[in-house]
Structures are given as structure tokens and as C-alpha cells.
Amino acid sequence: MKDTNSNLKLLEIFTFVLSSSDSSSIYSDLFFVPLIGAYLVPYLILLLIIGIPLFFLELAVGQRIRRGSIGVWNYISPKLGGIGFASCIVCFFVALYYNVIIGWSLFYFSQSFQHPLPWDQCPLVKNTSHTFVEPECEKSSATTYYWYREALNISSSLSESGGLNWKMTVCLLAAWVMVCLAMIKGIQSSGKIMYFSSLFPYVVLLCFLIRGLLLNGSVDGIRHMFTPKLEIMLDPKVWREAATQVFFALGLGFGGVIAFSSYNKRDNNCHFDAVLVSFINFFTSVLATLVVFAVLGFKANIINEKCVTQNSEKILKLLKMGNLSQDMIPHHINFSSITAEDYNLVYDIIQKVKENQFDSLGLKSCKIEDELDKAVQGTGLAFIAFTEAMTHFPASPFWSVMFFLMLVNLGLGSMFGTIEGIITPIVDTFKVRKEILTVICCLVAFFIGLIFVQRSGNYFVTMFDDYSATLPLLIVVILENIAVIRIYGIEKFMEDLKDMLGFSPSQYYYYMWKYVSPFVLLCLLVASIVQMGLSPPGYNAWIEDMAMEEFHSYPTWGMIVCISLMVLAILPVPIVFIVRRCNLIDDSSGSLASVSYKRGRIIKEPVNLEGDNTSLINGKSPSEVPSPNFGKNIYRKQTGSPTLDTAPNGRYGIGYLMADMPDMPESDL
């Protein structure tokens, strides 16, 4: 049964949005997308004009109509009932590959109880004559080799399956078992777990921040984070990725927010919830990014020192060979203990003097900024760059355990919200048992998810991440905005908010919902489509012989899969619209009761009434279905009436209400 304890529900909403931080790549969700100077300003602007208004809209709609993401849009207009199903499909796609990432985190967590860490050094290979370092590892790095070869055992292309990776298969199974058991047990009995899962990441982040600030080079990383790059800010791609970050960070379009808010009390201040959660999410992302760049600054400083040492040795050899003159080296330079500043000074002098022959000298520019620019990319953030930095920590296994435990915690919290966005609307609409549906959903997801734990599975994760969520989510959110503001009516919605909150919301939301947000969303949609058309669809394949990534275009069947993912996610919208518009299915055969409405009265017809939610096919239009919020006592049973079963959503069906209830106003629909 649904529980109206809004404090517990708000906590779960907070856990969901805290855990769901991503921009253009779901990989960065493992440790929040680094909001470097180029992204920080666009992200904050889009949070104010898209994020908070639309997050408030979803919270208010769910609390007002008190249904899941399917029932809400059926209630507003049966023709738009497909929006809820599109949200469910997107949630399912995201859950498929997101739980794989949790499986990766579980694997690294299980391997962290060793000293030294298994990715600390390159493995040695023995043959009959001698021992040597693994060539693939020597060409890349210990952490890179461990990720691609030991963890993923990755193949060289999407078409080369390579069979299942049994280690990751077991981790994926463990992740789905954890999600399934937690969802079945329910939130009422997991309050302490919710508090722990919400507060534990902050404890870990603060510990990492304090430890990170004590590292050499951490200030360079934080300076890089807050350094704005105006030329990058003018790139439309930056704004599109910042908008995607807002979507994933707040869970917009997934249906989870609507499902959670449907549990709230009718008079809950969802406006306060929206603003509070949005800004907590933003500052949490900034906090996490501070930690990331402090650690990346430390890592970049170590790499830079190696670069300086190696290139200083090259300069000494060139001086001995006579290719360089000793006169061009400043007298205060001591190559035995040269600093990065002194090396860059020598590098600039040599570059100017030997301008024509400089490329043949083979010297490299050793700058920390270049290393930091390379670090902020894809899976490298959590599984390569961060793990490499932790190998240099004192007591590195402890920090590794804490880090990956935090990732698992955040991942599971986000999965609970994602699965809730699938389960709740289906339970509310089709009246099935939540426990059975949860088990079926997790089993199906696990077996489909086996494609992600093949040796080529990482490439499928990239495919799903690029094509199954971002564009469909954008379309879903645009349709949500249109449904509430244009079809339901913004004036009526503002009146509903005043009735729920006890005060009129700021006109800021009126103008955002009606003009600014739809315009910005449409611009982002056009930019996304143009970007997909201009950028060659493909993926970065790991080439074992070269020990580096190489861009590959998708094969023909891969392109078909990419297009199919986008089409399947949005397909319910036109299907439901056509079915309802053309009356292809007879509503008279539905299982929902027909309810007669008279002034101040609701009279139950003899048909069995299971609940107050409309269904995909048999949904009633708003003119036929009254507002579910008539008063604070609407969900009570008749006094002295026999015991009646509640609907699967935990609320009494409207057929069980007192026909002569005095505090029930006439439906305004």
C-alpha cells in the first residue's frame, strides 16, 4: 500500500536525484559529471530556466493527480497516455545498462581488499627464457590495462562478441538481486537504509575532499575546474550536454519523480521540495567535482613530473651529442632536480632557437593543464583516472573500498528511482501485484542485460547511452510541458497549485512554463538532431596491439539498433494517440466502473471498481473523470461500511466514497 509519509518519500526523492547525475555519458554518473568552468555557467542557467520549473511541474502534477506517470497523462488527456509508457520504456533502457555499471563497481569493490591494489602495477609475463612486462600494459598504464583486459576482457570491435565475461555476469546478477530484493521489501521497512544511503555519500565525499586537498597538485586541479573558457561556452554542444546533465541529475522525464510525488499529502509544499532538492543536487555535484579535480590534479602532477624527468634526460643527451648548445640553457637550471616551471622555460627557449628543427628533437610540452584536459573523459573518470590516483594514496585499499562502496550506494539509490518509474505506473494502471511485477521486470532485465557483459558489452553500453535515453527524454519532457500548460491549461494548473500550497506560486513559473522552457527545449531538440546528423555514429574500440582506443563506425546492423532504440522509446506516444483518436478499441468493455457525477455527489455504478486510475486503452477523458482531490477526507472509507479491499495503489476507489459526503465539492471538470 502507498504510504503518505511525505518526509520518507521526500528522502527517497532526494536519494534518487542525488544518485542520478549525468550529462552526455552515463559513465560520468558514477562520480558526477565534472562541472568545469565551461559547463558550470550553462548548467546553472539551464537549471534555473528548465530544471527547477520542470522538476516543480512533475512534483506538482504527481501530487495533484495522485497517479503514476501513465495515469497522470491519461487523466490530463487520454490521447497523451503514451507519454507515461514512453517514460517507462526509457527507464527500462537506462536500467538495463546502468545496472551493468553498478556491476562494474561491485567488481572493483570486491578487488579492493588487497594490498597492493591489483591495478597498482603491470603484470609480469614469464616464458622459458626470461620475464617481461605485459606489452599491452607497458604501452598504456596499469589501471588502463586492468580496466580493459582484466575487468572487461574487451574485444576489438562491436561485431566480435567474444562470449560472456563470467566475472561481470556474476556481478550483474548480484546487482539485479540487490535491486529486486530492495524493491520487494519496500520503503516502509527501509527507512534507516534510506537515511544511510543518503548521508553516506556526503561522509565519503568530505573525507575524500579533505584528503584530496592535502595532495600535491590538488590546487591545480581545482583551479582548472573553475577556469572559464569562453570559446567553449559558445559551443552549442556544451549547452546540449549541460541540459542533459540537468535532465539526468533531477530525473526529468523518467516518471520516477511523478511516481514518488503521488505519495505526498495533498497539501505538501512541493514547491519547497523542488527548490530544495534542485539546489542540494547542484551543490552536491559541485562538492563531488571538487573532490574529482583535487584527485585529478594530484594525478596530473605525478604524470607531469614523469614527463619533465623523461624530457630533461632527452635534453641532456642532446647537449652531450652537440645537437643543442649549452649557451641556450639558463645558468640557474639544474637538470638533476628540475622543476616543471624551469623545464617549460627551457622548452620555450629551445622551441624559439631551434624553430625549424624542433619537431625532430622529440621534446614534449609538460603542462598540467594538458593532462587535466585529457582526464575528463568517459569511463576513464572512475575506472582509470581515479583508480590510478588512489594507487598513490597512503592506505590505498581503504580509499578504494570507500570509493567503490559509495559508487555502489549511489548507483543502487538511482536504480530504485528508475525501477520505481517503471513499476509504479504499471501497478497503478493494470492493477498487478507489485512484488510479482518487480521480479518479472528484474529477471527480464537481467537476461537482456547479458548483451552488456559480453566481451563486446562495453560498446553496447555506449550505444544505449548515446541513443536510448537522451533524445527520447527530451521529447518526453517537451510533451509533458505541452500537456500541462496547453491541454490541461496553465491557468487551471496555477489554481490547483494555489489550492495545494495555500499560496500562489511566483509568476516566474508561469512565464517559464508557458514561454521560456518550451522554447529552450525545442532549441535543444533541434540541436540534438543536427548534432546526431553531423557526427558520424560510432564508438571507441580498444585495440589490443596498439594499446589505445580507435574510433570505429557502427556497422549497418548497429545503425539499425541505434535507430530502433530511439523509435521504440517514443513509439507509444503516436500509437496511443492514434488508438484514442480513432476509437480503435471499444471503451465500453473496460474493467473500470462507469461513475455518474452529480452536484456534490459520486454514485457508484454496479461495475466492480478497482481504483481511481485510468488505463492505457480504457482511460476516460478529463470530462468523464473527476479530479481525484476533492478534500482532505476523500480517501476515507464509509463509516460503518463493510471491510473493503483497497486498490493496488493503496487508495480507496472513488466508488467506495460516501455519496452524500458534505465536504465534497462538485467536480470542476
C-alpha positions in Angstrom: 0.0 0.0 0.0 1.1 3.5 -0.7 2.2 5.5 2.3 1.5 9.2 2.7 4.5 9.8 4.9 5.9 12.7 2.8 9.1 13.0 4.8 10.2 9.5 4.0 9.1 9.9 0.4 11.0 13.2 0.0 14.0 11.5 1.4 13.7 8.8 -1.3 13.2 11.5 -4.0 16.3 13.2 -2.7 18.3 9.9 -2.8 17.1 9.4 -6.4 18.1 12.8 -7.7 21.3 12.8 -5.7 22.3 9.5 -7.3 21.3 10.4 -10.8 23.9 12.8 -12.0 24.9 12.5 -15.7 25.4 14.6 -18.8 26.3 13.3 -22.2 27.6 10.0 -20.8 26.2 7.7 -18.2 29.7 6.8 -17.2 30.2 10.1 -15.5 27.2 9.3 -13.4 29.5 7.1 -11.4 31.0 10.1 -9.9 29.1 13.1 -11.1 29.9 15.0 -14.3 32.8 17.4 -13.7 31.3 20.8 -14.0 34.4 22.6 -15.3 34.3 26.3 -16.0 32.9 25.8 -19.5 29.9 23.8 -18.2 29.3 25.4 -14.8 27.6 28.6 -16.1 25.4 26.9 -18.7 24.5 24.2 -16.2 23.4 26.8 -13.6 21.4 28.8 -16.2 19.6 25.8 -17.6 18.9 24.6 -14.0 17.1 27.9 -13.4 15.1 28.0 -16.7 14.5 24.3 -17.3 15.5 22.2 -14.3 13.7 23.7 -11.3 10.5 24.7 -13.3 10.0 21.3 -14.8 11.0 19.4 -11.7 8.4 21.5 -9.8 5.9 20.7 -12.6 6.5 17.0 -12.3 6.2 17.0 -8.5 3.1 19.1 -8.6 1.4 17.0 -11.3 2.0 13.8 -9.4 0.9 15.2 -6.1 -2.2 16.9 -7.6 -3.5 13.9 -9.7 -2.0 11.3 -7.3 -1.2 8.7 -10.0 1.9 7.3 -11.7 3.4 8.6 -14.9 0.9 6.6 -17.0 -2.3 7.6 -15.1 -1.3 11.3 -14.9 -1.1 11.8 -18.6 -4.2 9.6 -19.2 -6.1 11.8 -16.8 -5.0 15.0 -18.5 -5.8 13.7 -21.9 -6.2 10.0 -22.9 -4.7 10.8 -26.3 -1.4 11.7 -24.5 -1.4 8.5 -22.4 1.6 7.3 -24.4 3.9 9.8 -22.7 3.8 7.7 -19.5 4.6 4.5 -21.4 7.5 6.3 -23.2 8.9 7.2 -19.8 8.6 3.6 -18.7 10.5 2.4 -21.7 13.2 5.0 -21.3 13.5 4.0 -17.6 13.8 0.3 -18.7 16.5 1.1 -21.3 18.5 3.1 -18.7 18.1 0.5 -16.0 19.4 -2.2 -18.4 22.8 -0.7 -18.9 23.0 1.4 -15.7 22.9 -1.7 -13.6 25.9 -3.0 -15.6 27.9 -0.1 -14.4 26.9 -1.0 -10.8 28.2 -4.5 -11.6 31.5 -3.0 -12.7 31.6 -1.1 -9.4 30.8 -4.2 -7.4 33.7 -6.0 -9.2 36.2 -3.2 -8.3 34.8 -3.1 -4.8 35.5 -6.8 -4.4 39.0 -6.5 -5.7 39.9 -3.5 -3.4 40.6 -5.7 -0.3 44.2 -6.3 -1.4 47.5 -4.7 -0.8 48.8 -3.6 -3.1 45.8 -3.0 -5.3 45.7 -5.4 -8.3 45.8 -2.4 -10.7 48.8 -0.9 -9.0 51.5 -2.4 -11.3 51.7 -4.0 -14.7 51.7 -7.8 -14.6 54.8 -9.8 -15.5 54.7 -12.4 -18.2 57.1 -15.4 -17.9 58.3 -17.6 -20.7 61.0 -20.2 -20.9 63.9 -17.8 -21.1 63.0 -14.6 -19.3 60.3 -12.5 -17.6 59.0 -9.3 -19.1 56.2 -6.7 -18.6 52.9 -7.4 -20.3 53.3 -5.4 -23.6 49.7 -4.1 -23.7 50.1 -2.8 -20.1 53.6 -1.3 -20.8 52.2 0.6 -23.8 49.3 2.1 -21.8 49.2 2.0 -18.0 48.5 -0.4 -15.2 45.0 1.0 -14.5 44.1 1.2 -18.2 45.3 -2.4 -18.7 43.3 -3.7 -15.7 40.1 -2.0 -16.8 40.2 -3.2 -20.4 41.8 -6.5 -20.1 41.3 -7.8 -16.5 37.9 -6.4 -15.8 36.2 -6.2 -19.2 38.5 -8.5 -21.2 37.2 -6.4 -24.1 37.1 -7.4 -27.7 38.4 -5.2 -30.5 35.1 -4.4 -32.1 31.3 -4.4 -31.7 30.9 -7.3 -34.1 33.3 -9.5 -32.2 31.2 -10.8 -29.3 33.8 -13.0 -27.6 31.3 -14.7 -25.4 30.2 -13.8 -21.9 32.6 -12.4 -19.3 31.7 -14.7 -16.4 33.1 -12.3 -13.7 30.9 -9.4 -14.9 27.9 -11.8 -15.4 28.1 -12.7 -11.7 28.4 -9.1 -10.7 25.4 -8.1 -12.9 23.3 -10.9 -11.3 24.3 -9.7 -7.8 23.3 -6.1 -8.8 19.9 -7.2 -10.0 19.3 -9.4 -7.0 20.0 -6.4 -4.7 17.7 -4.1 -6.6 14.9 -6.7 -6.7 15.1 -7.5 -3.0 15.1 -3.9 -2.0 12.1 -3.1 -4.2 10.1 -6.0 -2.9 10.9 -5.2 0.7 9.6 -1.7 0.2 10.5 1.7 1.6 8.3 1.4 4.7 10.7 -1.1 6.2 13.9 0.5 4.9 13.8 3.9 6.4 17.1 3.5 8.2 18.7 2.2 4.9 17.4 5.3 3.1 18.9 7.6 5.7 22.2 5.8 5.5 22.2 5.7 1.7 21.5 9.5 1.6 24.1 10.5 4.2 26.9 8.0 3.5 28.0 9.7 0.2 28.4 13.0 1.9 30.6 11.4 4.6 32.8 9.8 1.9 32.9 12.9 -0.3 34.0 15.1 2.7 36.7 12.5 3.6 37.9 12.5 0.0 37.9 16.3 -0.2 39.9 16.7 3.0 42.4 14.0 1.8 42.5 15.4 -1.7 43.3 19.0 -0.6 46.3 17.7 1.2 47.7 16.2 -2.0 50.4 17.9 -4.1 48.8 19.4 -7.2 45.2 19.4 -5.9 45.0 23.2 -6.2 46.0 23.0 -9.9 43.0 20.7 -10.4 40.5 22.9 -8.6 41.9 26.0 -10.4 41.3 24.1 -13.7 37.7 23.3 -12.7 36.8 27.0 -12.1 38.7 28.4 -15.0 36.0 29.6 -17.6 36.7 29.0 -21.2 34.6 31.5 -23.1 35.3 29.9 -26.5 34.0 26.6 -25.3 30.9 28.2 -23.7 29.8 29.4 -27.1 29.7 25.9 -28.5 26.1 24.6 -28.8 27.4 21.1 -27.8 28.3 22.4 -24.3 24.7 23.7 -23.7 23.2 20.5 -25.0 25.4 18.4 -22.7 24.7 20.7 -19.8 21.0 20.3 -20.4 21.4 16.5 -20.5 23.2 16.8 -17.2 20.2 18.7 -15.7 17.8 16.0 -17.1 19.6 13.1 -15.5 20.5 14.9 -12.3 16.9 15.7 -11.5 15.4 12.6 -13.1 13.2 14.7 -15.5 11.1 12.6 -17.9 11.8 9.3 -16.2 8.5 9.2 -14.4 10.2 8.4 -11.0 9.6 11.9 -9.7 5.9 11.8 -10.6 5.6 8.3 -9.0 7.3 9.5 -5.8 5.3 12.7 -5.5 2.0 10.8 -5.9 2.6 9.5 -2.4 2.7 13.0 -0.9 0.0 14.6 1.2 -2.3 16.8 -0.8 -1.2 19.9 1.0 2.6 19.1 0.9 4.7 22.1 -0.1 6.1 20.6 -3.3 7.5 24.0 -4.4 9.8 24.0 -1.4 10.7 20.4 -2.2 11.6 21.2 -5.8 13.8 24.2 -5.0 15.5 22.4 -2.0 16.2 19.2 -3.9 17.4 21.0 -7.0 19.9 23.2 -5.2 21.1 20.3 -2.9 21.7 18.3 -6.0 23.6 21.2 -7.6 25.8 21.8 -4.6 26.4 18.1 -4.2 27.6 17.9 -7.8 29.9 20.8 -7.2 31.2 19.1 -4.0 31.8 15.9 -5.8 33.5 17.7 -8.7 35.8 19.4 -6.2 36.9 16.0 -5.0 37.4 14.7 -8.5 39.5 17.6 -9.7 41.5 17.6 -6.5 42.4 14.0 -7.1 42.9 14.5 -10.9 45.2 17.5 -10.1 47.3 15.2 -7.9 47.3 12.5 -10.7 48.2 15.1 -13.4 51.0 16.4 -11.2 52.5 12.9 -10.9 52.3 12.4 -14.7 53.7 15.8 -15.3 56.7 15.1 -13.1 57.4 11.9 -15.1 57.2 13.9 -18.3 59.6 16.5 -17.0 62.1 13.9 -15.9 62.0 12.0 -19.2 62.3 15.0 -21.4 65.0 16.5 -19.2 67.0 13.3 -19.8 66.5 13.8 -23.6 67.8 17.4 -23.3 70.9 16.2 -21.5 71.5 13.6 -24.3 71.1 16.3 -26.9 73.5 18.6 -25.1 76.1 15.8 -25.0 75.6 14.9 -28.7 76.1 18.6 -29.6 72.6 19.0 -31.1 71.9 21.7 -28.5 74.2 24.4 -27.3 74.9 24.8 -23.6 74.6 28.6 -24.1 70.9 28.5 -24.6 70.3 26.8 -21.1 69.9 29.4 -18.3 72.6 29.1 -15.7 70.3 28.5 -12.7 68.8 25.4 -14.3 69.8 22.1 -12.6 68.6 19.1 -14.6 69.1 16.8 -11.6 66.3 18.5 -9.7 64.5 20.5 -12.3 61.0 21.8 -11.6 58.1 22.0 -14.1 58.4 25.8 -14.4 62.2 25.5 -15.2 61.6 22.8 -17.7 58.9 24.8 -19.5 61.3 27.8 -19.6 64.0 25.6 -21.2 61.4 24.1 -23.6 60.2 27.6 -24.8 63.8 28.7 -25.3 64.7 25.6 -27.4 61.5 25.9 -29.4 62.4 29.5 -30.3 66.0 28.9 -31.1 65.5 25.6 -33.0 62.3 26.5 -34.6 62.9 24.7 -37.9 64.4 21.6 -36.3 62.3 21.5 -33.2 60.0 18.6 -34.2 62.9 16.3 -34.9 64.2 16.7 -31.3 61.2 14.8 -29.9 60.6 17.0 -26.9 57.2 17.3 -25.3 55.5 20.1 -23.6 54.8 19.1 -20.0 51.8 21.1 -18.7 49.4 20.1 -16.0 46.5 21.7 -17.9 47.0 19.3 -20.8 46.9 16.3 -18.5 43.7 17.6 -16.8 42.0 18.1 -20.2 42.8 14.5 -21.1 41.5 13.2 -17.7 37.9 14.4 -18.0 36.6 11.7 -20.4 34.2 8.8 -20.3 34.9 5.7 -18.3 38.3 7.0 -17.6 37.0 9.2 -14.8 36.1 6.5 -12.3 37.7 3.3 -13.5 41.0 4.6 -14.9 42.0 8.1 -13.7 40.6 7.9 -10.2 41.8 4.3 -9.6 45.3 5.4 -10.8 45.3 8.4 -8.4 44.2 6.1 -5.5 47.2 3.9 -6.0 49.4 6.8 -4.9 47.3 7.3 -1.7 48.7 6.0 1.6 46.5 3.1 2.7 45.2 2.9 -0.9 42.9 -0.2 -0.3 40.9 1.7 2.3 40.2 4.6 0.0 39.4 2.2 -2.9 36.9 0.4 -0.7 35.2 3.6 0.4 35.1 5.0 -3.2 33.5 2.0 -4.8 31.2 1.4 -1.9 30.0 4.9 -2.5 29.5 4.3 -6.2 27.5 1.1 -5.5 25.4 3.0 -2.9 24.7 5.9 -5.3 24.0 3.5 -8.2 21.5 1.5 -6.2 19.8 4.6 -5.0 19.4 5.8 -8.6 18.2 2.3 -9.7 15.5 2.3 -7.0 14.2 5.6 -8.5 14.5 4.2 -12.1 12.7 1.0 -11.3 10.0 2.9 -9.4 9.4 4.9 -12.6 8.6 1.5 -14.3 6.8 -0.4 -11.5 4.5 2.3 -10.0 2.7 3.5 -13.2 2.2 -0.1 -14.4 0.8 -1.2 -11.0 -1.5 1.8 -10.8 -2.7 1.2 -14.3 -3.1 -2.5 -14.7 -3.7 -3.5 -11.0 -1.0 -6.2 -10.9 0.9 -7.2 -7.7 4.0 -5.1 -7.2 6.1 -8.0 -6.0 5.3 -10.2 -9.0 5.9 -7.4 -11.4 9.2 -6.4 -9.8 10.5 -10.0 -10.0 9.5 -10.3 -13.6 11.0 -6.9 -14.5 14.3 -7.7 -12.9 14.5 -11.2 -14.5 13.8 -9.9 -17.9 16.2 -7.0 -17.5 19.0 -9.4 -16.3 18.6 -11.7 -19.3 18.5 -8.8 -21.7 21.5 -7.2 -19.9 23.7 -10.2 -20.8 24.5 -8.4 -24.0 26.4 -5.9 -21.9 28.6 -8.5 -20.2 29.9 -10.0 -23.3 33.5 -9.1 -24.2 32.0 -6.5 -26.6 29.5 -5.4 -23.9 31.1 -2.0 -23.2 30.4 -1.0 -26.8 26.7 -1.8 -26.4 26.7 0.3 -23.2 28.0 3.2 -25.3 25.3 2.6 -27.9 22.4 2.5 -25.4 23.8 5.6 -23.6 24.0 7.6 -26.8 20.7 6.6 -28.4 18.2 5.1 -26.0 17.7 8.0 -23.4 18.9 11.5 -24.3 16.7 12.3 -27.3 13.6 10.4 -26.2 13.8 12.1 -22.7 13.9 15.5 -24.4 10.8 14.6 -26.4 9.0 13.3 -23.4 9.7 16.4 -21.3 8.5 18.7 -24.2 5.3 16.7 -24.4 4.9 16.8 -20.6 5.2 20.6 -20.8 2.7 20.9 -23.6 0.2 18.5 -21.9 0.1 20.5 -18.6 0.4 24.0 -20.0 -1.6 23.8 -23.2 -4.1 21.0 -22.8 -4.7 20.9 -19.1 -4.4 24.7 -19.0 -1.8 26.8 -17.2 -4.4 29.0 -15.5 -6.2 26.0 -14.1 -2.8 24.4 -13.1 -1.9 27.6 -11.3 -5.2 27.5 -9.4 -4.5 23.9 -8.5 -1.1 24.9 -7.1 -2.7 27.7 -5.1 -5.2 25.2 -3.7 -2.5 22.7 -2.8 0.2 25.0 -1.5 -2.0 27.6 0.2 -0.4 30.4 -1.8 0.1 31.4 -5.4 3.4 30.4 -6.9 5.6 33.1 -8.4 4.8 34.4 -11.9 8.3 33.3 -12.7 7.0 29.8 -13.1 4.1 31.0 -15.3 6.4 32.5 -17.8 8.9 29.7 -17.7 6.3 27.0 -18.3 4.4 28.9 -20.9 7.2 30.5 -23.0 10.8 30.1 -22.0 11.1 26.4 -21.1 9.3 25.1 -24.3 11.4 27.4 -26.5 14.7 26.3 -24.9 13.6 22.7 -25.0 12.7 22.9 -28.7 16.1 24.6 -29.5 17.9 21.7 -27.6 15.9 19.2 -29.6 16.8 20.7 -32.9 20.5 21.0 -31.8 20.5 17.3 -30.7 19.1 16.2 -34.0 21.5 18.3 -36.0 24.4 17.0 -33.9 23.4 13.4 -34.5 23.2 14.1 -38.2 26.6 15.8 -38.4 28.5 13.5 -36.1 29.4 10.1 -37.6 27.7 7.5 -35.3 30.3 5.2 -33.8 32.2 4.1 -30.7 35.8 4.0 -29.4 37.2 0.5 -29.7 40.1 -0.7 -27.7 42.9 -2.1 -29.9 45.0 -4.6 -28.0 48.1 -4.5 -30.3 48.3 -0.7 -30.1 47.0 -0.5 -26.5 44.9 2.5 -27.4 41.4 3.5 -28.4 40.4 3.9 -32.0 37.2 5.3 -33.4 35.0 2.8 -35.3 31.8 3.5 -37.2 28.8 1.3 -36.4 28.1 -1.5 -38.8 24.8 -1.5 -40.7 23.1 -3.7 -38.1 24.4 -1.4 -35.4 22.8 1.6 -37.0 19.5 -0.2 -37.2 19.8 -1.0 -33.5 20.5 2.7 -32.7 17.5 3.9 -34.7 15.3 1.2 -33.2 16.2 2.3 -29.7 15.1 5.8 -30.3 11.9 4.8 -32.2 10.9 2.2 -29.6 11.2 4.7 -26.8 8.9 7.2 -28.5 6.6 4.7 -30.3 3.9 4.6 -27.5 3.1 8.3 -28.0 1.8 8.0 -31.6 0.3 4.6 -31.0 -1.8 5.6 -28.0 -2.7 8.9 -29.8 -4.0 7.0 -32.9 -5.8 4.4 -30.9 -7.7 7.0 -28.8 -8.2 9.5 -31.7 -9.7 6.9 -34.0 -11.5 5.0 -31.2 -10.0 1.7 -32.4 -10.9 -0.1 -29.2 -14.3 -0.1 -27.6 -14.2 1.6 -24.2 -17.5 0.0 -23.1 -15.7 -3.3 -22.5 -13.4 -1.8 -19.9 -12.9 -3.0 -16.4 -13.2 0.4 -14.8 -16.5 1.3 -13.4 -18.6 3.9 -15.0 -19.2 6.6 -12.5 -22.1 9.1 -12.5 -21.4 12.6 -11.2 -24.0 14.8 -9.7 -23.7 18.0 -7.9 -21.9 17.3 -4.7 -22.3 13.5 -5.1 -20.5 10.5 -6.5 -22.6 7.4 -7.1 -21.0 4.0 -7.6 -22.3 2.0 -10.5 -22.7 -1.8 -10.2 -19.5 -2.5 -12.2 -16.5 -3.5 -10.0 -14.2 -0.6 -9.3 -10.6 -1.4 -8.6 -9.1 2.0 -8.3 -9.0 5.6 -9.4 -6.5 5.3 -12.3 -7.2 5.3 -15.9 -5.7 2.6 -18.1 -3.9 2.8 -21.4 -6.8 1.7 -23.5 -9.9 2.2 -21.4 -8.9 5.6 -20.0 -11.6 8.3 -19.6 -11.2 11.8 -20.7 -10.9 14.6 -18.1 -14.5 15.5 -18.8 -15.5 12.0 -17.6 -13.0 11.5 -14.8 -13.2 14.0 -11.9 -10.3 15.5 -10.1 -9.1 12.9 -7.5 -8.5 15.6 -4.9 -11.9 16.7 -3.6 -10.9 17.3 0.0 -8.7 16.1 2.8 -11.1 13.3 3.7 -11.5 11.9 0.2 -9.7 8.7 0.8 -11.6 7.5 3.9 -14.0 4.6 3.9 -17.7 4.8 4.6 -18.5 4.9 8.3 -20.0 1.5 9.2 -19.4 0.0 5.8 -18.1 -3.5 5.4 -14.4 -4.0 5.0 -13.4 -3.2 1.5 -10.2 -4.0 -0.3 -8.1 -1.0 -1.3 -6.9 -0.5 -4.8 -3.4 -1.8 -5.6 -2.1 1.8 -5.3 -3.2 1.9 -1.7 -6.1 4.4 -2.1 -9.8 3.6 -1.9 -11.5 3.7 -5.3 -13.9 6.6 -5.8 -16.7 4.1 -5.9 -16.3 3.5 -2.2 -16.8 7.1 -1.2 -19.9 8.3 0.6 -22.4 9.5 -1.9 -23.7 12.2 0.5 -20.3 13.4 1.7 -20.9 17.0 2.7 -17.4 18.3 2.2 -17.1 17.1 -1.4 -17.4 19.9 -4.0 -18.7 19.4 -7.4 -16.1 18.3 -9.9 -14.7 21.2 -11.8 -14.1 19.1 -14.8 
